[in-house]
Amino acid sequence: MGCAKTDNPFFETYKNKFGAPPFDKIKNEHYMPAFKEGIKQQTAEVDSIANSTDAPTFDNTIAKLDFSGVLLKKVSSVFYTPAIPMKAWRKLQLKFHLSYLNITITFT
C-alpha cells in the first residue's frame, strides 16, 4: 500500500502545542515511506560529510553528523515507542531492518 508524502504526518511539521507526534493520525503504512526517505536523506548527508574537501573540524564533522538524519530520528522516535501494537511492529520490523543504515554510516 502506497503512501504519499502529502498525507503522511512524518513529512509535516507537528503543529500541536508541544511539537509532539500526532499519534492519532499516524498509520502503519506511514512508516515505510518515511523510513526510506529518512535513510536516503541521512545517507546523502553522511556522504557529503565524508566527501568534503574541507579540513575536518568539530563543526563540519562531529556536529554535522550529530545533526544529520532529522527525518529518520523523527520516525524512529515514534516507531520505537509502545505506540504500535507489538504484532504490527514486528511485521514492520521484518519488512525493513534498520541495520542497513548503521552499516552504511559505520563504513563511510
N, C-alpha and C positions, 0 to 999 in steps of 0.2 A: 504494500500500500504506500503510495507516494505522499509526500507532504511538502507543500510549497513553503518557501521562506515567509511568505506574507501571512500565513495562518499558523505559524509556529512561534509560540511565546519565547523560545530561546533566542530568536533573531530580533526581538524587540527589547526596548528599554523597559525595565519593570517600573510601572508608574504608580505603585502604591506608596503609602506614606514612608515606609522604611526601606523600600527597594528590595523587598523580599520576592522570591519567585511566586508567580500566580499558580499555585498548585491546582486550583480548581480548573484551570484552562490547559494544563499540560496533560497530554495523552501519550500512551506508549509509542505511537508512531512518530512523535516529535523527536525522540531521542536519536534515532539513527541518522537522519539528515544533519542534525546539529553536531553530533559527534564527528561525522565525516568532514563537515565544513570546519569544525574546530581543529581537527588534526591537520587538515590542509593548510589552514592559516598558521598554526604553530610551526609546522614543518617549514613553511616559507620564511617565517620569522627566524627560526634557528639557522636555516641555510644562509640567510642574509648576515647573521652574526658570524657564522663560521667562515663565510667567504669574503668578509670585509677586508679591505686592504689597509684600513687604518691601524695604527699601532694599538694593541689591546690596552684598554684601561678598565677600571672597575665599572664605569658608567656604560661603556659600549660593549661590554661582555656580560659580566655578572648581573648588573642591574637590568640590562636589556633582556637577558634570558629570564630573569625573575618576573618581569612584567609582560612576558610573551604569553600567548595562549589564553587570552581573556575569554573567548567563547568556550573553549574546551573546559576551562575552570568553572565557568557558569553552568554548563551542562553537567559536569561531573559532580558539582556540589549538590545538585538535586538527585542525580542518579544514585549516588552513594549515601542516601538518607533512607530512613524507613518509610518514605512516602510511597514507594512502589510495593505492591503485594509481592511476596517472595517468588511465587511461581512466574509471574510476568517478568520480574527482574532477572531470574535465571535464564529465561528464554532470550531476553535481550542480550544478556552477557554472553551466551553461547554464540549468538549471531555476530557479535562484534567484540573482539577481545582487545583491550587497550594496551596490551604488552607491545603491540606494533609501534606505538608512539614512543614508549620508553626505550625500545631498541634503537629507533631512529635517532633520538636525541643522544643516547649514550655513545653511539659510534660516530656522531658528526664531529 
